[in-house]
Amino acid sequence: MDRHIFSQFVVPFQLLLIVSLSLASPNDHRYNFGDEVPLFVNKVGPLNNPSETYQYYDLPFCQPGELLPEKESLGEVLNGDRLTNTLYRLKYGVDKDGVVLCHKKLNQNDVSKFRNAIIKDYYYQMYFDDLPFWGFVGKIEDEHWTLDGKGPKYFLFKHVQFDVLHNGNQVIEIHAFSDPSHVVDITEDKDQSVTFTYNVFWNETSTVFKNRMARYSRASGNPVNQQVHWFSIVNSIVITVLLMAFFAASMMQRLKNDLTKWSSSDEEEDKEVGWKYLHGDVFRCPSNMPLLCAVIGAGTQLLTLFFCLFVLAFLGVLYPYNRGTLFTSLVIIYTLTSAVAGYRSAAFYSQFVETGWERSVTFSAVLFLGPFLLTEFFLNLVAASFGATLAIPFGTTLVIVLVYTLIAMPLLALGGIIGYQCRSEFQAPSATKKCAREIPSLAWYRKTPGQMFLAGLLPFSAIVVELHQLYATLWGYKISTLPGILFFMFIILIMLTVILSISLTYIQLTVEDHEWWWRSIFRGGSTAVFMFAYSIFFYCKSNMSGVLQTTIFFVYNTCICYAFFLMLGTISIHASLMFIRHIYHAVKSE
């Protein structure tokens, strides 16, 4: 295994050990006057397609004699970062004016590449002392702005001005400005000689080093966005409180009446209580038991992953433009939580059957990761065909396979063994009959599709505003800097899922339908169906276009919504199980 692959394999686990120290320390990033501050070019891409990025030197910019790619972590590679050295030289505190970067001979092919990039509104991204900054490749002037009236004309920026702010011996902020008076007309396909230049100006600021990332979140902190967030929270709280009050009041009264009728000696009244007849069927072993247990195992693992990410966000580890940290954290946490999936699937399965728990553990291993890897493989082929930075190199793919094979799978098996060894008998308040009771004919709104619609629509309506903010963060340039609000909305989503799961399960039992196991999963996960439908609406309203961006958008949204389906389905089935145990235990006590 070469050193680069080995470093990718080791770095994620080093990060796990020092996660609490992963923030930049005030003792780092200190320079003396004249020290060269690290500057790397990263990638380029069309402004309207934020996920479609290419390597910086795919455009014919000035290149150093030897390209030296920066060593990157696993998360940076997955994030599509491709940092490379550059001819720009920025020394700490040293102003420069009119420095020639290079004299470039652009042939017709080079001119065409630059013009196509300008037409698609390409931007470039660089990193200076780990601070990201952006600039545009060129500009377009339509016929109304051109002197000859023969527009549009395409102009390439050939001069960049770097404005750097520093505090003491630390870099605080950087901006790159393209001078509109220093351009070259590339409207026509002809060879041209271009001299690329740059300026550097340093200025003092009072902003301290620990606050230097704050400017990247200011756009998300304006009053309008804050009002939208608060409206989203208030809307969700109102929906949740009303639902809880309504269902609690109605169900408490209904259950009280049902239990009274159950204990009554009046046979005519007794016949009105439909769900009491199911005490011998409601705890029957569900169909496709290994698959159901795999759903519970995978859903619990994803829930654990989700809460761990929130913990990292609250600790300040996950912040905007902390390169690759999110993806690195996803790989590490998902790998380590494989034991959770194995334990939950085996433990739940073993409550019903003593043998065959290995199948449920195996299913839980591939239930989410299998479809995810298939879609990622397809996406990787598409990205590689376009030459995009999102294409995962072979070495990184090998690292991921080794991590899952050598760490995740043993942890999964270990969790399964522990779950089996710590198994307990299924606690059913009543014995199960040998023959299943026949389910009467149900109205359409009492069947699975009708209940899924209701169970998904109400939670979705409570989170739709915040969901839009999340999509704008994932598929735009908005930065979500309020993990507390996202966490609160997730709790609201869980509460609504629990309330609706219990209510609809009770309604299902009242019509003597005892097959609630799988239906509770579909009811809980139905919110993810609405989320995916909204993602289609979001895409249609956005300016995203092209095969690559469209593929990236729908592949990742499908995986995200599928993960939410498993998580919410797991929550729903546990809520329904607890409720059913409670009411039939109460009946037994009566």
VOPAVO-155387 format. One record per residue (C-alpha): residue in three letters; x, y, z. Coordinates in steps of 0.02 Angstrom, whole numbers, plus 50000, padded with zeros to 5 digits. Each point is the difference from the previous one (the first is absolute). Example, Ala and Ser with C-alpha at 12.3 -4.5 7.8 and 13.67 -1.06 7.14 Angstrom:
ALA506154977550390SER500695017249967
END
This chain:
MET500005000050000ASP500815016549950ARG500285014050126HIS498625011149933ILE498674986450017PHE500684995350171SER499895018150057GLN498195001049943PHE499654984250100VAL500825006450159VAL499465018350002PRO498134996850034PHE500424990050156GLN501265012850059LEU498625012749983LEU498874989150107LEU501295000150140ILE500295018849994VAL498265005749949SER499895011650148LEU501605008549943SER499575001149815LEU499595018550004ALA501395011949950SER500975005150154PRO500475018350030ASN501804993850009ASP499924994449817HIS499975010449841ARG501255012750067TYR501225008549882ASN501415012350006PHE500185014449879GLY500544993349831ASP499524981950033GLU499134991649855VAL498214995950042PRO499344983949920LEU498865003149852PHE499214985949900VAL498835000049852ASN498574987650019LYS498654998649868VAL498905008749872GLY498184997849953PRO498395008149938LEU499185011350127ASN498264992649978ASN500614982150023PRO500895000150169SER500374981349999GLU500755000049825THR501835004350025TYR501594996749904GLN501845001650037TYR500675017749992TYR501254996249863ASP498694992149888LEU499895018049940PRO501615006449920PHE500545011250145CYS501825003650035GLN500794984050066PRO501574997550103GLY501364989349924GLU499494985050105LEU498264997150068LEU500084994350181PRO498304994450064GLU499765002850186LYS499804984350105GLU498184999050049SER498974990850129LEU498674987449953GLY498645012850030GLU500835013049888VAL500104987749857LEU498164995250022ASN499575018450006GLY500805002649829ASP501455010850061ARG501564999249892LEU501245012550073THR501525003549892ASN501475012050004THR499995016349903LEU501135013649933TYR499215013150114ARG501175004950141LEU499255009350148LYS501245004350138TYR499375005450169GLY499805018850013VAL500855003549833ASP499025010649875LYS500264996649816ASP499435010049851GLY499924994449819VAL500924983550022VAL500054989849841LEU499354982550031CYS500434993449827HIS499955003949815LYS498774987849924LYS499784995549817LEU498184995249979ASN499624989549847GLN498254998649926ASN499594985150109ASP500525009450157VAL498955015049949SER498514988749969LYS500194992150173PHE500055016950086ARG498525006449899ASN498944984850042ALA500445002350183ILE499475018349994ILE498364995449913LYS499644987850142ASP500485013150130TYR501494990250068TYR500785004650166TYR501634993950075GLN500404995750181MET501665001850090TYR500584997550178PHE501145012350089ASP500574994750173ASP498504988150002LEU498815014349959PRO498954997149843PHE499705014049877TRP499255001349827GLY500115009949839PHE499264999749827VAL500884994949841GLY499295013849891LYS498485010149953ILE498735001949860GLU499455016349921ASP498434998949895GLU499655010549847HIS499245014250100TRP501655003250088THR501224997749855LEU500585015049901ASP499724991949831GLY498324992550047LYS500574982749943GLY499854990850163PRO500164990250098LYS501855001150034TYR501014989050117PHE501415006950106LEU501284990250099PHE500655007750161LYS501905000849994HIS500325009350162VAL499574995250180GLN500155010950153PHE500194991350168ASP499435010050151VAL500594991850160LEU499515004950177HIS501124995050145ASN500055002050187GLY501734999750073ASN500874985149923GLN498444990549945VAL498975000649840ILE498175004450030GLU499205002849831ILE500365000149813HIS499065005849846ALA500414998349816PHE499415013649881SER500094999249811ASP500325017049922PRO498735003149860SER501235011949917HIS501284986049981VAL499154988149880VAL500324991849834ASP498684997649867ILE499814981449959THR498425001349897GLU500864993349846ASP500954983649982LYS501755006349968ASP501714998250078GLN500395013250130SER501425004550115VAL499435004750175THR500995006650147PHE499224994850166THR500405011450147TYR499515002550182ASN500105012150146VAL500074996550187PHE499505012550134TRP500064996850187ASN498965009450128GLU499774998950187THR498364994550081SER499384998550178THR499144983249970VAL500804986350104PHE500604983649926LYS498654989150081ASN498645010349914ARG500745000149827MET498774987149933ALA498515010450056ARG499915009949839TYR499544984449902SER498404998450101ARG499445018149997ALA498914997349847SER499034987050099GLY499825011350149ASN499085014749925PRO498335005150076VAL498964992849858ASN500734982650020GLN499855001050188GLN498165004349982VAL499764985149884HIS500844988750128TRP498905006350140PHE498454998449892SER500494982149964ILE500244996250185VAL498365008250054ASN499064991249860SER500714983250053ILE499645002850183VAL498205004949965ILE499704984649891THR500824988550128VAL499075007150151LEU498334999549911LEU500264982249941MET500584994250171ALA498545008350087PHE498724993549876PHE500624982249993ALA500354998950186ALA498275006250046SER499074989449874MET501014984150025MET500015001050190GLN498115001550002ARG499784986449869LEU501184988050087LYS499175003350167ASN498314995949925ASP500704984449914LEU500774993550160THR498395003450095LYS499024990149871TRP501294986050009SER499774997950186SER498115001549987SER498934984450009ASP498835006749866GLU500334989149847GLU499185012449880GLU501175013750055ASP501454987949994LYS499754997049816GLU500305018349962VAL501814999350053GLY500834994049840TRP501845000150046LYS499774988850154TYR499694985049887LEU501775001349932HIS500904995750162GLY500424982949928ASP500645006749833VAL500765017150029PHE501644993150068ARG500174987049863CYS501754998549925PRO500055012149852SER500274994249822ASN501745001549922MET500745000650174PRO501855001149948LEU499645014849886LEU498955008950131CYS501394997950129ALA501255006449871VAL498945015849979ILE500035002650188GLY501884997050007ALA500435011449854GLY498785013450059THR500744999950175GLN501755001449928LEU499515015049894LEU499145008250149THR501594997950100LEU501015007349857PHE498825014849988PHE500105004250185CYS501904998249999LEU500105012849859PHE498965012050103VAL501184997650147LEU501495004249888ALA499085015349934PHE499645006150177LEU501844997250047GLY500515011049853VAL500874986349901LEU498815001249852TYR500015017949940PRO499915007849825TYR501494996349888ASN500914989050125ARG500634990149853GLY499424982049994THR499574998750185LEU498174995949968PHE500384985849880THR501414993450109SER498825000050149LEU498674991049900VAL501194986049952ILE500724998150175ILE498355000550094TYR499094988749877THR501424987550014LEU500015000050190THR498114999350016SER499934983949900ALA500034991450169VAL498365009050042ALA499164993049843GLY500604982350037TYR499465000950181ARG498255006949969SER499584988449856ALA500624984450091ALA499235004750167PHE498295003549925TYR500024984449892SER500514988950144GLN498485005150100PHE498934990049880VAL501164986649929GLU501594992950076THR500834994949837GLY500295009449838TRP500475016850075GLU501525000349885ARG498865003649851SER499285015450082VAL501755006450039THR500544997049820PHE498475009049933SER500325014850116ALA501765001149929VAL499395002349822LEU498275007650022PHE500625017849990LEU501804998249947GLY499604988649853PRO498855012149906PHE501125014450051LEU501564992149926LEU499084995249840THR499405017949973GLU501725006650046PHE500804988449873PHE498825006449866LEU500335018050052ASN501864997049999LEU499924993649822VAL499035015549946ALA501195011850092ALA501544991349928SER499305001349824PHE499855018850025GLY501705001450084ALA499215007650156THR500885000850168LEU498564990350077ALA500684984149918ILE500814989750138PRO501774994049960PHE500394981650006GLY501115002050152THR498605008250100THR498794986549946LEU501244986950062VAL500155009050167ILE498105000050022VAL499894981449956LEU501394995950124VAL499215010450138TYR498334991349978THR500754982649980LEU501275000950141ILE499055010650126ALA498145001949962MET499634981749964PRO500874993350156LEU499105013150105LEU498354995049919ALA500314981750040LEU500545004250177GLY498425010250027GLY498954985649934ILE500844987650117ILE499735011550150GLY498195002849949TYR499714981349989GLN500874996350165CYS499035013850089ARG498334994949924SER498414999550100GLU498314992449967PHE498705010749914GLN498915007250138ALA498224997849937PRO498585003450122SER498934986549919ALA500314983349916THR499964998549811LYS498714988749918LYS500554986649877CYS498875005949859ALA499995018149946ARG498375009450009GLU499275004949832ILE500165018549962PRO498365008149943SER499875010149840LEU500685017650027ALA499525016649924TRP501345007849888TYR500475013350127ARG500344986650132LYS501244990849890THR501875002949993PRO500065013549862GLY498665010650083GLN500844999050170MET501705003649924PHE499325015849921LEU499335006650165ALA501514994350103GLY501215008349879LEU499075015949958LEU499825006950177PRO501844998350054PHE500555006449830SER498915015650017ALA500845003650167ILE501784999149932VAL499795006249821VAL500685017550033GLU501564993550086LEU500154986549867HIS500115013649869GLN501415008150098LEU500894983350009TYR499844997049813ALA500625017749967THR501534995650103LEU500314983249917TRP499645005649822GLY500425018450004TYR501155012450082LYS498995003250156ILE500884995150160SER498994992150139THR500815006250160LEU498634995550123PRO500214981650046GLY498915003150152ILE498515004149890LEU500314984849890PHE500104989150154PHE498405007550070MET499104996949836PHE500614982049999ILE499294997650175ILE498355007549940LEU500024987849854ILE500294985350119MET498595005650115LEU498775001749857THR500514983049933VAL499704992150170ILE498315008450024LEU499354995449828SER500694982450011ILE499094996750164SER498395008049940LEU499934991149833THR500484983450080TYR498545001850119ILE498835004249856GLN500644984649908LEU499674988750149THR498245006650025VAL499504992649832GLU500774983350052ASP501525001249887HIS501434991950096GLU501375001249867TRP500785015850068TRP501864995949998TRP500465004649822ARG498645013149985SER500745009850146ILE501685000449909PHE499215006449840ARG498975012750096GLY501505007050091GLY501125000149847SER498695008349889THR500655017350046ALA501544995849898VAL498894997749846PHE499375017950021MET501795005950025PHE500524992249836ALA498495007549911TYR500505017150069SER501784997449937ILE499304998249824PHE499035016350024PHE501585008350067TYR501014994449849CYS498695006449878LYS500015017050085SER501905001250003ASN501215004849862MET500884983250003SER500154991249833GLY501044987449904VAL500194981350009LEU501374999950133GLN499165011950123THR498314991649976THR500764982950033ILE500925006150155PHE498435008550067PHE498824985349983VAL501254986650051TYR500435008750162ASN498215005150037THR499424982249973CYS501284993750125ILE499585013650127CYS498134996749989TYR500274981250010ALA501025002750159PHE498575010350074PHE498774986349950LEU501004987250100MET500235011550150LEU498195005650012GLY499364982549963THR501034993550146ILE499325013450116SER498234996349943ILE500074981250030HIS500725002350174ALA498655012750044SER498624988549937LEU500734985050093MET500095009650165PHE498215006149978ILE499314982749960ARG500894992150147HIS499295013550112ILE498184998449949TYR499974981050001HIS500894999750166ALA498665011750065VAL498664988349931LYS500824985250087SER500055009750163GLU498145003649984
END
